[in-house]
Amino acid sequence: MPNKSLPLLLLTACALAVFSGCGQNNKNPDKTQGAAVSSPSTSPSPSVSPSASPSTAPSPSAKTAPPTEEKEVKAKVYYANADGSQLVEKVSTLRYTTDNSKYLSALNTMKVKVDAQVVPLAEGMSFNKADLKEGTLTIDLTVPKESQLGAPGEQLLIDALKKTLFQFEEVKAVDFLVDGKAVDSLMGHVGLDHPIKKS
């Protein structure tokens, strides 16, 4: 006669196995969650105070240079007439920021053909620098080959330069340098004094 308690024992053993397995499965998630909580990434990061960030406000000691004021003055500028026989006077408005730039403005105006009746004797020339010291205005210029004139034209050019620059009361003498050097003549025809004094 079969033992009736055997099926009951098997059922009890299965139930214990199931409960035992469930208990182990429940422990593993707990361990995993505990590891996540102890991760360094969850530690609070140090807070940065707003005062620690660099300031974008300008320093009180930093000073911006004031804009240079442009000035204007009416001046006489000299050209040759159409046949190159004499000088023609024109009045122009010079714009400048310093006295030295005023002289350069006058000289550069001499290069421009203002109307059909005049010939700019200084056309093509470069006026590199103007420097006034103790009444003597030193002008450094460049005379390219295409700007070379004959003897009458060179004399007219020198006269035009003198009349244009000597109208300024503070200029007592003018010294012309070609590419930084004192030369005997601008174009090889008319001698130059160093300096040319106002008569």
C-alpha positions as protocol buffer text, in pm:
chain_id: "A"
residue {
  index: 1
  type: MET
  ca { x: 0 y: 0 z: 0 }
}
residue {
  index: 2
  type: PRO
  ca { x: 160 y: 329 z: -109 }
}
residue {
  index: 3
  type: ASN
  ca { x: 274 y: 588 z: 146 }
}
residue {
  index: 4
  type: LYS
  ca { x: 16 y: 872 z: 144 }
}
residue {
  index: 5
  type: SER
  ca { x: 254 y: 1118 z: 310 }
}
residue {
  index: 6
  type: LEU
  ca { x: 501 y: 1117 z: 16 }
}
residue {
  index: 7
  type: PRO
  ca { x: 303 y: 1355 z: -209 }
}
residue {
  index: 8
  type: LEU
  ca { x: 260 y: 1591 z: 82 }
}
residue {
  index: 9
  type: LEU
  ca { x: 635 y: 1594 z: 145 }
}
residue {
  index: 10
  type: LEU
  ca { x: 708 y: 1664 z: -221 }
}
residue {
  index: 11
  type: LEU
  ca { x: 461 y: 1953 z: -227 }
}
residue {
  index: 12
  type: THR
  ca { x: 615 y: 2101 z: 87 }
}
residue {
  index: 13
  type: ALA
  ca { x: 966 y: 2069 z: -59 }
}
residue {
  index: 14
  type: CYS
  ca { x: 861 y: 2248 z: -381 }
}
residue {
  index: 15
  type: ALA
  ca { x: 700 y: 2526 z: -188 }
}
residue {
  index: 16
  type: LEU
  ca { x: 1014 y: 2576 z: 20 }
}
residue {
  index: 17
  type: ALA
  ca { x: 1228 y: 2581 z: -296 }
}
residue {
  index: 18
  type: VAL
  ca { x: 1007 y: 2844 z: -456 }
}
residue {
  index: 19
  type: PHE
  ca { x: 1008 y: 3066 z: -148 }
}
residue {
  index: 20
  type: SER
  ca { x: 1382 y: 3019 z: -108 }
}
residue {
  index: 21
  type: GLY
  ca { x: 1442 y: 3127 z: -469 }
}
residue {
  index: 22
  type: CYS
  ca { x: 1223 y: 3431 z: -435 }
}
residue {
  index: 23
  type: GLY
  ca { x: 1414 y: 3537 z: -127 }
}
residue {
  index: 24
  type: GLN
  ca { x: 1747 y: 3523 z: -315 }
}
residue {
  index: 25
  type: ASN
  ca { x: 1607 y: 3720 z: -610 }
}
residue {
  index: 26
  type: ASN
  ca { x: 1482 y: 3989 z: -376 }
}
residue {
  index: 27
  type: LYS
  ca { x: 1824 y: 4022 z: -208 }
}
residue {
  index: 28
  type: ASN
  ca { x: 2015 y: 4090 z: -531 }
}
residue {
  index: 29
  type: PRO
  ca { x: 1824 y: 4410 z: -624 }
}
residue {
  index: 30
  type: ASP
  ca { x: 1879 y: 4534 z: -271 }
}
residue {
  index: 31
  type: LYS
  ca { x: 2254 y: 4486 z: -313 }
}
residue {
  index: 32
  type: THR
  ca { x: 2248 y: 4657 z: -652 }
}
residue {
  index: 33
  type: GLN
  ca { x: 2057 y: 4953 z: -518 }
}
residue {
  index: 34
  type: GLY
  ca { x: 2295 y: 4983 z: -226 }
}
residue {
  index: 35
  type: ALA
  ca { x: 2591 y: 5000 z: -464 }
}
residue {
  index: 36
  type: ALA
  ca { x: 2421 y: 5274 z: -662 }
}
residue {
  index: 37
  type: VAL
  ca { x: 2361 y: 5482 z: -352 }
}
residue {
  index: 38
  type: SER
  ca { x: 2724 y: 5458 z: -248 }
}
residue {
  index: 39
  type: SER
  ca { x: 2852 y: 5566 z: -594 }
}
residue {
  index: 40
  type: PRO
  ca { x: 3084 y: 5871 z: -585 }
}
residue {
  index: 41
  type: SER
  ca { x: 2878 y: 6036 z: -855 }
}
residue {
  index: 42
  type: THR
  ca { x: 2604 y: 6101 z: -607 }
}
residue {
  index: 43
  type: SER
  ca { x: 2827 y: 6298 z: -373 }
}
residue {
  index: 44
  type: PRO
  ca { x: 2734 y: 6666 z: -370 }
}
residue {
  index: 45
  type: SER
  ca { x: 2948 y: 6881 z: -602 }
}
residue {
  index: 46
  type: PRO
  ca { x: 3105 y: 7194 z: -455 }
}
residue {
  index: 47
  type: SER
  ca { x: 2895 y: 7501 z: -525 }
}
residue {
  index: 48
  type: VAL
  ca { x: 3050 y: 7797 z: -705 }
}
residue {
  index: 49
  type: SER
  ca { x: 2979 y: 8136 z: -561 }
}
residue {
  index: 50
  type: PRO
  ca { x: 2871 y: 8398 z: -817 }
}
residue {
  index: 51
  type: SER
  ca { x: 3145 y: 8624 z: -684 }
}
residue {
  index: 52
  type: ALA
  ca { x: 3407 y: 8369 z: -791 }
}
residue {
  index: 53
  type: SER
  ca { x: 3334 y: 8419 z: -1162 }
}
residue {
  index: 54
  type: PRO
  ca { x: 3556 y: 8674 z: -1341 }
}
residue {
  index: 55
  type: SER
  ca { x: 3403 y: 9017 z: -1366 }
}
residue {
  index: 56
  type: THR
  ca { x: 3331 y: 9155 z: -1712 }
}
residue {
  index: 57
  type: ALA
  ca { x: 3305 y: 9513 z: -1591 }
}
residue {
  index: 58
  type: PRO
  ca { x: 3590 y: 9738 z: -1715 }
}
residue {
  index: 59
  type: SER
  ca { x: 3860 y: 9818 z: -1467 }
}
residue {
  index: 60
  type: PRO
  ca { x: 3831 y: 10166 z: -1317 }
}
residue {
  index: 61
  type: SER
  ca { x: 4194 y: 10230 z: -1406 }
}
residue {
  index: 62
  type: ALA
  ca { x: 4143 y: 10149 z: -1777 }
}
residue {
  index: 63
  type: LYS
  ca { x: 4098 y: 10470 z: -1975 }
}
residue {
  index: 64
  type: THR
  ca { x: 3989 y: 10494 z: -2337 }
}
residue {
  index: 65
  type: ALA
  ca { x: 4164 y: 10755 z: -2549 }
}
residue {
  index: 66
  type: PRO
  ca { x: 3930 y: 11037 z: -2651 }
}
residue {
  index: 67
  type: PRO
  ca { x: 3864 y: 11056 z: -3027 }
}
residue {
  index: 68
  type: THR
  ca { x: 4093 y: 11298 z: -3209 }
}
residue {
  index: 69
  type: GLU
  ca { x: 3902 y: 11605 z: -3317 }
}
residue {
  index: 70
  type: GLU
  ca { x: 3929 y: 11691 z: -3686 }
}
residue {
  index: 71
  type: LYS
  ca { x: 3989 y: 12058 z: -3763 }
}
residue {
  index: 72
  type: GLU
  ca { x: 3931 y: 12263 z: -4076 }
}
residue {
  index: 73
  type: VAL
  ca { x: 4105 y: 12567 z: -4217 }
}
residue {
  index: 74
  type: LYS
  ca { x: 4085 y: 12758 z: -4544 }
}
residue {
  index: 75
  type: ALA
  ca { x: 4420 y: 12780 z: -4723 }
}
residue {
  index: 76
  type: LYS
  ca { x: 4565 y: 12887 z: -5055 }
}
residue {
  index: 77
  type: VAL
  ca { x: 4699 y: 12612 z: -5278 }
}
residue {
  index: 78
  type: TYR
  ca { x: 4903 y: 12680 z: -5592 }
}
residue {
  index: 79
  type: TYR
  ca { x: 4894 y: 12517 z: -5935 }
}
residue {
  index: 80
  type: ALA
  ca { x: 5019 y: 12597 z: -6285 }
}
residue {
  index: 81
  type: ASN
  ca { x: 4793 y: 12749 z: -6546 }
}
residue {
  index: 82
  type: ALA
  ca { x: 4700 y: 12546 z: -6856 }
}
residue {
  index: 83
  type: ASP
  ca { x: 5014 y: 12638 z: -7056 }
}
residue {
  index: 84
  type: GLY
  ca { x: 5248 y: 12613 z: -6753 }
}
residue {
  index: 85
  type: SER
  ca { x: 5361 y: 12973 z: -6772 }
}
residue {
  index: 86
  type: GLN
  ca { x: 5252 y: 13094 z: -6427 }
}
residue {
  index: 87
  type: LEU
  ca { x: 5099 y: 12997 z: -6094 }
}
residue {
  index: 88
  type: VAL
  ca { x: 4727 y: 12992 z: -6024 }
}
residue {
  index: 89
  type: GLU
  ca { x: 4595 y: 13034 z: -5668 }
}
residue {
  index: 90
  type: LYS
  ca { x: 4300 y: 12830 z: -5543 }
}
residue {
  index: 91
  type: VAL
  ca { x: 4141 y: 12835 z: -5198 }
}
residue {
  index: 92
  type: SER
  ca { x: 4076 y: 12493 z: -5048 }
}
residue {
  index: 93
  type: THR
  ca { x: 3946 y: 12359 z: -4717 }
}
residue {
  index: 94
  type: LEU
  ca { x: 4213 y: 12157 z: -4536 }
}
residue {
  index: 95
  type: ARG
  ca { x: 4104 y: 11890 z: -4289 }
}
residue {
  index: 96
  type: TYR
  ca { x: 4360 y: 11781 z: -4032 }
}
residue {
  index: 97
  type: THR
  ca { x: 4413 y: 11664 z: -3672 }
}
residue {
  index: 98
  type: THR
  ca { x: 4766 y: 11798 z: -3599 }
}
residue {
  index: 99
  type: ASP
  ca { x: 4977 y: 12084 z: -3732 }
}
residue {
  index: 100
  type: ASN
  ca { x: 5202 y: 11841 z: -3919 }
}
residue {
  index: 101
  type: SER
  ca { x: 4903 y: 11677 z: -4085 }
}
residue {
  index: 102
  type: LYS
  ca { x: 4781 y: 12026 z: -4183 }
}
residue {
  index: 103
  type: TYR
  ca { x: 5093 y: 12079 z: -4396 }
}
residue {
  index: 104
  type: LEU
  ca { x: 5058 y: 11734 z: -4552 }
}
residue {
  index: 105
  type: SER
  ca { x: 4693 y: 11810 z: -4629 }
}
residue {
  index: 106
  type: ALA
  ca { x: 4796 y: 12127 z: -4813 }
}
residue {
  index: 107
  type: LEU
  ca { x: 5068 y: 11945 z: -5009 }
}
residue {
  index: 108
  type: ASN
  ca { x: 4840 y: 11656 z: -5104 }
}
residue {
  index: 109
  type: THR
  ca { x: 4579 y: 11905 z: -5227 }
}
residue {
  index: 110
  type: MET
  ca { x: 4844 y: 12033 z: -5470 }
}
residue {
  index: 111
  type: LYS
  ca { x: 4834 y: 11689 z: -5636 }
}
residue {
  index: 112
  type: VAL
  ca { x: 4464 y: 11712 z: -5724 }
}
residue {
  index: 113
  type: LYS
  ca { x: 4327 y: 11867 z: -6042 }
}
residue {
  index: 114
  type: VAL
  ca { x: 4051 y: 12087 z: -5901 }
}
residue {
  index: 115
  type: ASP
  ca { x: 3927 y: 12216 z: -6236 }
}
residue {
  index: 116
  type: ALA
  ca { x: 4012 y: 12217 z: -6607 }
}
residue {
  index: 117
  type: GLN
  ca { x: 4199 y: 12550 z: -6592 }
}
residue {
  index: 118
  type: VAL
  ca { x: 4483 y: 12431 z: -6365 }
}
residue {
  index: 119
  type: VAL
  ca { x: 4766 y: 12177 z: -6383 }
}
residue {
  index: 120
  type: PRO
  ca { x: 4869 y: 12006 z: -6054 }
}
residue {
  index: 121
  type: LEU
  ca { x: 5249 y: 12036 z: -6057 }
}
residue {
  index: 122
  type: ALA
  ca { x: 5286 y: 11784 z: -5771 }
}
residue {
  index: 123
  type: GLU
  ca { x: 5076 y: 11515 z: -5939 }
}
residue {
  index: 124
  type: GLY
  ca { x: 5219 y: 11167 z: -5877 }
}
residue {
  index: 125
  type: MET
  ca { x: 5454 y: 11282 z: -5600 }
}
residue {
  index: 126
  type: SER
  ca { x: 5436 y: 11136 z: -5248 }
}
residue {
  index: 127
  type: PHE
  ca { x: 5465 y: 11356 z: -4941 }
}
residue {
  index: 128
  type: ASN
  ca { x: 5586 y: 11111 z: -4679 }
}
residue {
  index: 129
  type: LYS
  ca { x: 5640 y: 11324 z: -4371 }
}
residue {
  index: 130
  type: ALA
  ca { x: 5614 y: 11679 z: -4239 }
}
residue {
  index: 131
  type: ASP
  ca { x: 5787 y: 11790 z: -3920 }
}
residue {
  index: 132
  type: LEU
  ca { x: 5796 y: 12145 z: -3783 }
}
residue {
  index: 133
  type: LYS
  ca { x: 6071 y: 12225 z: -3532 }
}
residue {
  index: 134
  type: GLU
  ca { x: 6170 y: 12576 z: -3419 }
}
residue {
  index: 135
  type: GLY
  ca { x: 6011 y: 12733 z: -3726 }
}
residue {
  index: 136
  type: THR
  ca { x: 6173 y: 12501 z: -3983 }
}
residue {
  index: 137
  type: LEU
  ca { x: 5936 y: 12266 z: -4163 }
}
residue {
  index: 138
  type: THR
  ca { x: 6109 y: 11954 z: -4297 }
}
residue {
  index: 139
  type: ILE
  ca { x: 5925 y: 11780 z: -4579 }
}
residue {
  index: 140
  type: ASP
  ca { x: 6025 y: 11430 z: -4690 }
}
residue {
  index: 141
  type: LEU
  ca { x: 5896 y: 11349 z: -5036 }
}
residue {
  index: 142
  type: THR
  ca { x: 5931 y: 11102 z: -5322 }
}
residue {
  index: 143
  type: VAL
  ca { x: 5952 y: 11210 z: -5687 }
}
residue {
  index: 144
  type: PRO
  ca { x: 5882 y: 10920 z: -5926 }
}
residue {
  index: 145
  type: LYS
  ca { x: 6010 y: 10933 z: -6283 }
}
residue {
  index: 146
  type: GLU
  ca { x: 5664 y: 11002 z: -6426 }
}
residue {
  index: 147
  type: SER
  ca { x: 5645 y: 11319 z: -6214 }
}
residue {
  index: 148
  type: GLN
  ca { x: 5972 y: 11465 z: -6346 }
}
residue {
  index: 149
  type: LEU
  ca { x: 5940 y: 11810 z: -6504 }
}
residue {
  index: 150
  type: GLY
  ca { x: 6168 y: 12020 z: -6720 }
}
residue {
  index: 151
  type: ALA
  ca { x: 6356 y: 12319 z: -6580 }
}
residue {
  index: 152
  type: PRO
  ca { x: 6064 y: 12570 z: -6611 }
}
residue {
  index: 153
  type: GLY
  ca { x: 5820 y: 12320 z: -6459 }
}
residue {
  index: 154
  type: GLU
  ca { x: 6057 y: 12239 z: -6170 }
}
residue {
  index: 155
  type: GLN
  ca { x: 6103 y: 12607 z: -6091 }
}
residue {
  index: 156
  type: LEU
  ca { x: 5726 y: 12659 z: -6098 }
}
residue {
  index: 157
  type: LEU
  ca { x: 5681 y: 12359 z: -5866 }
}
residue {
  index: 158
  type: ILE
  ca { x: 5931 y: 12494 z: -5611 }
}
residue {
  index: 159
  type: ASP
  ca { x: 5758 y: 12833 z: -5621 }
}
residue {
  index: 160
  type: ALA
  ca { x: 5420 y: 12665 z: -5569 }
}
residue {
  index: 161
  type: LEU
  ca { x: 5554 y: 12463 z: -5274 }
}
residue {
  index: 162
  type: LYS
  ca { x: 5705 y: 12772 z: -5112 }
}
residue {
  index: 163
  type: LYS
  ca { x: 5393 y: 12987 z: -5155 }
}
residue {
  index: 164
  type: THR
  ca { x: 5166 y: 12710 z: -5024 }
}
residue {
  index: 165
  type: LEU
  ca { x: 5377 y: 12641 z: -4712 }
}
residue {
  index: 166
  type: PHE
  ca { x: 5497 y: 12992 z: -4627 }
}
residue {
  index: 167
  type: GLN
  ca { x: 5139 y: 13120 z: -4595 }
}
residue {
  index: 168
  type: PHE
  ca { x: 5138 y: 12954 z: -4250 }
}
residue {
  index: 169
  type: GLU
  ca { x: 5274 y: 13214 z: -4010 }
}
residue {
  index: 170
  type: GLU
  ca { x: 5463 y: 12963 z: -3794 }
}
residue {
  index: 171
  type: VAL
  ca { x: 5667 y: 12831 z: -4090 }
}
residue {
  index: 172
  type: LYS
  ca { x: 5989 y: 13038 z: -4119 }
}
residue {
  index: 173
  type: ALA
  ca { x: 6189 y: 12800 z: -4337 }
}
residue {
  index: 174
  type: VAL
  ca { x: 6133 y: 12481 z: -4540 }
}
residue {
  index: 175
  type: ASP
  ca { x: 6378 y: 12196 z: -4594 }
}
residue {
  index: 176
  type: PHE
  ca { x: 6295 y: 11946 z: -4870 }
}
residue {
  index: 177
  type: LEU
  ca { x: 6437 y: 11594 z: -4846 }
}
residue {
  index: 178
  type: VAL
  ca { x: 6398 y: 11331 z: -5118 }
}
residue {
  index: 179
  type: ASP
  ca { x: 6346 y: 10985 z: -4966 }
}
residue {
  index: 180
  type: GLY
  ca { x: 6507 y: 11107 z: -4643 }
}
residue {
  index: 181
  type: LYS
  ca { x: 6816 y: 11260 z: -4808 }
}
residue {
  index: 182
  type: ALA
  ca { x: 6918 y: 11621 z: -4863 }
}
residue {
  index: 183
  type: VAL
  ca { x: 6966 y: 11660 z: -5239 }
}
residue {
  index: 184
  type: ASP
  ca { x: 7101 y: 11938 z: -5459 }
}
residue {
  index: 185
  type: SER
  ca { x: 6788 y: 11941 z: -5674 }
}
residue {
  index: 186
  type: LEU
  ca { x: 6440 y: 11787 z: -5676 }
}
residue {
  index: 187
  type: MET
  ca { x: 6453 y: 11696 z: -6046 }
}
residue {
  index: 188
  type: GLY
  ca { x: 6806 y: 11789 z: -6153 }
}
residue {
  index: 189
  type: HIS
  ca { x: 6743 y: 12137 z: -6293 }
}
residue {
  index: 190
  type: VAL
  ca { x: 6695 y: 12384 z: -6006 }
}
residue {
  index: 191
  type: GLY
  ca { x: 6928 y: 12403 z: -5705 }
}
residue {
  index: 192
  type: LEU
  ca { x: 6786 y: 12364 z: -5353 }
}
residue {
  index: 193
  type: ASP
  ca { x: 6892 y: 12546 z: -5039 }
}
residue {
  index: 194
  type: HIS
  ca { x: 6880 y: 12357 z: -4708 }
}
residue {
  index: 195
  type: PRO
  ca { x: 6668 y: 12510 z: -4572 }
}
residue {
  index: 196
  type: ILE
  ca { x: 6483 y: 12756 z: -4795 }
}
residue {
  index: 197
  type: LYS
  ca { x: 6410 y: 13059 z: -4580 }
}
residue {
  index: 198
  type: LYS
  ca { x: 6099 y: 13274 z: -4597 }
}
residue {
  index: 199
  type: SER
  ca { x: 6184 y: 13602 z: -4765 }
}
